[in-house]
Amino acid sequence: MSVFKSLTAEHRLLWGLVVRLEAAIQEKDERVARREARGVLLVLLHALEGHQALEDLVFESAGDAASPEALQALAFAGRQHEGLEALRAEASGLLEKAAGPDLAALRPLAARLSAALRAHFETEERELWPCWNAAASRSSLRALEHRAAHRVEALKRELRGLWAGVDEYLTGA
């Protein structure tokens, strides 16, 4: 699996969580919506940390060999990561409330998070990755293939474990 296929798989994993969050906040029963949204957010916030770690692994590897275009795209993606970090902090604040997240605050947050992730993924997949692929040496890309694939599989396992814990907590089992 190429580095960029691993990154794509990781993006799809995150996007699935966003879709679940959007579905949860549309639930008519507010108690159910709050419970489901809380569970999805707990997993999504962890996954976003993993996303940053994987991208750090990949994009720190090229260093001085990167083209000006690749470095510009990387800087733009970095600014998007800063925006995502602010949304993560906001979501964490909502989760800290004892009664669970306030849906009036959560619904617009989920919409902003969804839009920010969509824009971020498009920037990376259409601009950053092609520039980086052209700039990076074949040997460095090959060296990263296994590490990136391993990191995505590890993230999948972590998220399965988190889902199990969240489900157990939510059902009171």
C-alpha positions as CSV (number, residue, x, y, z in Angstrom):
1,M,0.0,0.0,0.0
2,S,1.4,3.4,-0.9
3,V,1.8,6.2,1.6
4,F,-1.0,8.1,-0.1
5,K,-3.3,5.1,-0.1
6,S,-2.7,4.9,3.6
7,L,-3.4,8.5,4.1
8,T,-6.6,8.2,1.9
9,A,-7.7,5.2,4.1
10,E,-7.2,7.3,7.2
11,H,-9.2,10.2,5.7
12,R,-12.1,7.8,4.9
13,L,-11.9,6.5,8.5
14,L,-12.2,10.1,9.8
15,W,-14.9,10.9,7.3
16,G,-17.0,8.0,8.5
17,L,-16.9,9.4,12.0
18,V,-18.0,12.8,10.8
19,V,-20.9,11.2,9.0
20,R,-21.9,9.4,12.2
21,L,-21.7,12.6,14.1
22,E,-23.9,14.4,11.6
23,A,-26.4,11.5,11.9
24,A,-26.3,11.6,15.7
25,I,-27.2,15.3,15.9
26,Q,-30.1,14.8,13.5
27,E,-31.7,12.3,15.9
28,K,-35.2,13.6,17.0
29,D,-34.9,12.3,20.5
30,E,-32.6,14.9,22.2
31,R,-31.5,12.5,24.9
32,V,-30.4,9.9,22.3
33,A,-28.9,12.6,20.1
34,R,-26.8,13.9,23.0
35,R,-25.7,10.4,24.0
36,E,-24.8,9.3,20.5
37,A,-23.0,12.6,19.7
38,R,-21.0,12.4,22.8
39,G,-19.8,8.9,21.9
40,V,-18.9,9.8,18.4
41,L,-17.1,13.0,19.5
42,L,-15.0,11.0,22.0
43,V,-13.8,8.7,19.2
44,L,-13.4,11.5,16.6
45,L,-11.3,13.7,18.9
46,H,-8.9,10.8,19.5
47,A,-8.9,10.0,15.7
48,L,-7.9,13.6,14.9
49,E,-4.9,13.3,17.2
50,G,-3.9,10.2,15.2
51,H,-4.5,12.1,12.0
52,Q,-2.0,14.7,13.0
53,A,0.6,12.1,14.1
54,L,0.4,10.2,10.8
55,E,0.8,13.4,8.8
56,D,3.7,14.5,10.9
57,L,5.3,11.1,10.2
58,V,4.8,11.5,6.4
59,F,5.5,15.2,5.9
60,E,8.4,15.7,8.1
61,S,10.3,13.1,6.1
62,A,11.1,15.2,3.0
63,G,12.7,18.1,4.7
64,D,14.8,20.3,2.4
65,A,14.0,18.2,-0.7
66,A,10.4,19.5,-0.8
67,S,9.6,21.9,-3.6
68,P,8.3,25.5,-2.9
69,E,4.8,24.4,-4.0
70,A,4.9,21.4,-1.7
71,L,6.1,23.6,1.2
72,Q,3.3,26.1,0.4
73,A,0.7,23.4,0.4
74,L,2.1,22.0,3.6
75,A,1.9,25.4,5.3
76,F,-1.7,25.8,4.2
77,A,-2.6,22.3,5.5
78,G,-0.8,23.3,8.7
79,R,-3.0,26.3,9.1
80,Q,-6.0,24.1,8.6
81,H,-4.8,21.8,11.3
82,E,-4.6,24.8,13.6
83,G,-8.3,25.5,12.8
84,L,-9.1,21.8,13.4
85,E,-7.3,22.0,16.8
86,A,-9.5,24.9,17.8
87,L,-12.6,22.9,16.9
88,R,-11.2,19.9,18.9
89,A,-10.7,22.2,21.9
90,E,-14.3,23.6,21.5
91,A,-15.7,20.1,21.2
92,S,-13.7,18.9,24.3
93,G,-15.2,21.8,26.2
94,L,-18.7,20.7,25.3
95,L,-17.9,17.1,26.4
96,E,-16.7,18.2,29.8
97,K,-20.2,19.3,30.8
98,A,-21.7,16.8,33.2
99,A,-25.1,16.7,31.4
100,G,-23.5,16.0,28.1
101,P,-23.0,18.3,25.1
102,D,-25.6,21.0,24.6
103,L,-27.2,20.2,21.2
104,A,-27.8,23.9,20.5
105,A,-24.0,24.4,20.6
106,L,-23.1,21.0,19.2
107,R,-25.1,21.2,16.0
108,P,-23.3,24.2,14.6
109,L,-20.0,22.9,15.9
110,A,-20.5,19.6,14.0
111,A,-21.4,21.5,10.8
112,R,-18.2,23.6,11.2
113,L,-16.1,20.6,11.9
114,S,-17.6,18.7,8.9
115,A,-16.9,21.7,6.6
116,A,-13.4,22.1,7.9
117,L,-12.5,18.5,7.5
118,R,-14.0,18.4,4.0
119,A,-11.8,21.4,3.0
120,H,-8.8,20.0,4.7
121,F,-9.0,16.6,3.1
122,E,-9.6,18.2,-0.3
123,T,-6.5,20.4,0.2
124,E,-4.4,17.5,1.1
125,E,-5.6,15.1,-1.5
126,R,-5.7,17.5,-4.5
127,E,-2.8,19.9,-3.6
128,L,-0.4,18.6,-0.9
129,W,-0.1,15.0,-1.8
130,P,0.6,15.4,-5.5
131,C,3.3,18.1,-4.7
132,W,4.8,15.9,-2.0
133,N,4.8,12.8,-4.2
134,A,6.6,14.7,-6.9
135,A,9.1,16.2,-4.5
136,A,9.9,13.2,-2.3
137,S,12.4,10.6,-3.3
138,R,11.1,7.1,-4.3
139,S,13.3,5.6,-1.5
140,S,11.8,7.9,1.2
141,L,8.3,7.1,-0.1
142,R,9.0,3.4,0.0
143,A,10.4,3.7,3.5
144,L,7.3,5.4,4.7
145,E,4.8,3.0,3.0
146,H,5.1,0.4,5.7
147,R,5.2,2.8,8.6
148,A,2.1,4.7,7.3
149,A,0.1,1.5,6.6
150,H,1.1,0.3,10.1
151,R,0.0,3.6,11.7
152,V,-3.4,3.5,9.9
153,E,-4.0,-0.1,11.1
154,A,-3.0,0.8,14.6
155,L,-5.4,3.7,14.5
156,K,-8.2,1.4,13.3
157,R,-7.5,-0.9,16.3
158,E,-7.4,2.0,18.7
159,L,-10.8,3.3,17.4
160,R,-12.4,-0.1,17.6
161,G,-11.3,-0.3,21.3
162,L,-12.6,3.2,21.9
163,W,-15.9,2.3,20.3
164,A,-16.2,-0.7,22.5
165,G,-15.5,1.4,25.6
166,V,-17.9,4.1,24.5
167,D,-20.7,1.5,23.7
168,E,-20.2,-0.1,27.1
169,Y,-20.3,3.3,28.8
170,L,-23.4,4.4,26.9
171,T,-25.3,1.2,27.5
172,G,-24.3,1.0,31.1
173,A,-23.0,-2.5,30.6
